[in-house]
């Protein structure tokens, strides 16, 4: 029996394709039953759970007439259109057997790039969770084009975990956590039980996808852990086939790897999470050393007279990269003026009143120096 949490606990669970399908590439009823039963146990204990589920393409490509996982985008999308229906139907029936209703949410990267749509997804998820529903999230593979893809559901799950302010992200796959080397190639490889910082050594231990039906590998899981840790979320990585893996992960006693940030003093609010992980910077500015000192260290507003270079085309309210004079990224922020307005005002060097105009507030800025876990993240 899972102890009832002292405070409402939100958990995001990501399940990979290889952990949902049979060796023939079709949906495994046995694996789905195990997963839904364990999630139902969490629900019974008072947890709120969002499931980020892969498996749509894997579930649908054989029904499309393909003997192997398709390689072309149109075939993948066609397979996903079949597989999504099969997958959500199976989930719905199994959760209903435990007394819970499941819902489906299909997301594209563009839903996260736009702040208003980002907030709308958050509001929808909050309503579902508060009403006791189990939201099942997946990337909308049927319509998503490559440049607007998350790339894998590991990344999506970390962003969803941040979106709902989850306390934990559980990533389930066909591996027993992170090792200090590839355990298939090196029999001396040892498991790493706890990671408190994503170091170059940790990243070098990551490899590619080992599954013929999956798209993510250890590298994508490390990237997901970076995002979640920077949001103050504990991440667990373990093998989906292990008994009670979900409840044991929540209780901190599962076999696998826990990613925990030691310094929890910096917590990003929803605005900063969106800026840091989902916005997709549209341009950049270079600021001088004096402005860097005033803006970053003293946390005062960034003034126009501190800008030395403007790159790219962006609108008012866009997220841009802020760089020092060497081109090193300092952070990301929401700009008050468009690139055209900034350039026009910069040309008026004699108008001191305009040059002192604020173009970015500290509250709309995410500093890479303040949150070391953010360093090296991709958008």
Buried (B, 14 or more C-beta within 10 A) or exposed (E): EBEEBEEEBBBBBBBBBBBBBEEEBBBBEEBBEBBBBBBBBBBBBBBBBBBBBBBBBBBBBBBBEBEEBBEEEEBBBBBBBBBBBBBBEBBBEBBEEBEBEBBBBBBBBBBBBBBEBBBEBBEEBBEBBEEEBBBBBBBBBBEBEEEBBBBBBBBBBBBBBBBBBBBBBBBBBBBBBBBBBBBEEEEEBEBBEEBEBBEEEBBEBBBEBBBEBBBBBBBBBBBBBBBBBBBBBBBBBBBBEBEBBBBBBBEEEBBBBBBBBEEEEBEBEBBBBBBBBBBBBBBBBBBBEEBBEBBBEEEBBBBBBBBBEBEEEBEBEBBBBBBBEEEEBBBBBBBBBBBEBBEEBBEEEEEEEBBEBEBBBBEBBBBBEBBBBBEEBEE
